[in-house]
Amino acid sequence: MAMSASRIRSISNRSRFAEEAAFPGIRSERSEFAYNQKSSIPSQFRGDSMRTAFARAGLV
């Protein structure tokens, strides 16, 4: 199951808030997610397009 970066950030933040509420004395360093980072993979090679290209080439 693939999740978007926004969904992953949301789940991470909610679990961090829940842990801080459950254990108020414990504060760990937060690892921040990069919000404006572009993917290093060109758009034509992301998602199902690569799988389709491999299938067309007979590599799957």
C-alpha positions as CSV (number, residue, x, y, z in Angstrom):
1,M,0.0,0.0,0.0
2,A,1.6,3.2,-1.1
3,M,1.0,6.4,0.9
4,S,1.6,10.0,0.0
5,A,4.2,12.0,1.8
6,S,1.5,14.1,3.3
7,R,-0.2,11.0,4.7
8,I,3.1,9.7,6.1
9,R,3.8,13.1,7.8
10,S,0.3,13.2,9.2
11,I,0.6,9.7,10.7
12,S,4.0,10.5,12.1
13,N,2.8,13.7,13.7
14,R,-0.2,12.1,15.2
15,S,1.8,9.3,16.7
16,R,4.4,11.7,18.1
17,F,1.6,13.8,19.7
18,A,0.1,10.7,21.2
19,E,3.4,9.6,22.7
20,E,4.1,13.1,24.1
21,A,0.6,13.1,25.7
22,A,1.1,9.6,27.1
23,F,4.6,10.2,28.4
24,P,4.9,14.0,29.1
25,G,8.4,13.8,30.6
26,I,9.9,12.1,27.5
27,R,10.7,14.3,24.6
28,S,12.7,12.9,21.8
29,E,14.3,14.9,19.0
30,R,11.9,15.3,16.1
31,S,13.0,14.1,12.7
32,E,11.5,16.6,10.2
33,F,10.4,15.6,6.8
34,A,11.4,17.6,3.8
35,Y,8.3,19.3,2.5
36,N,9.6,20.8,-0.8
37,Q,12.0,18.1,-2.0
38,K,11.6,17.0,-5.6
39,S,12.0,13.3,-6.4
40,S,15.3,12.3,-7.9
41,I,13.4,10.0,-10.3
42,P,12.2,11.7,-13.5
43,S,8.4,11.7,-13.8
44,Q,8.3,9.4,-16.8
45,F,9.9,6.7,-14.7
46,R,7.6,7.0,-11.6
47,G,4.7,4.7,-10.8
48,D,3.2,2.2,-13.2
49,S,4.9,3.7,-16.3
50,M,8.1,1.8,-15.7
51,R,6.3,-1.4,-15.0
52,T,4.4,-1.0,-18.3
53,A,7.7,-0.2,-20.2
54,F,9.3,-3.3,-18.8
55,A,6.3,-5.4,-19.7
56,R,6.4,-4.0,-23.3
57,A,10.1,-4.8,-23.5
58,G,9.4,-8.4,-22.3
59,L,11.6,-7.9,-19.2
60,V,8.9,-8.9,-16.7
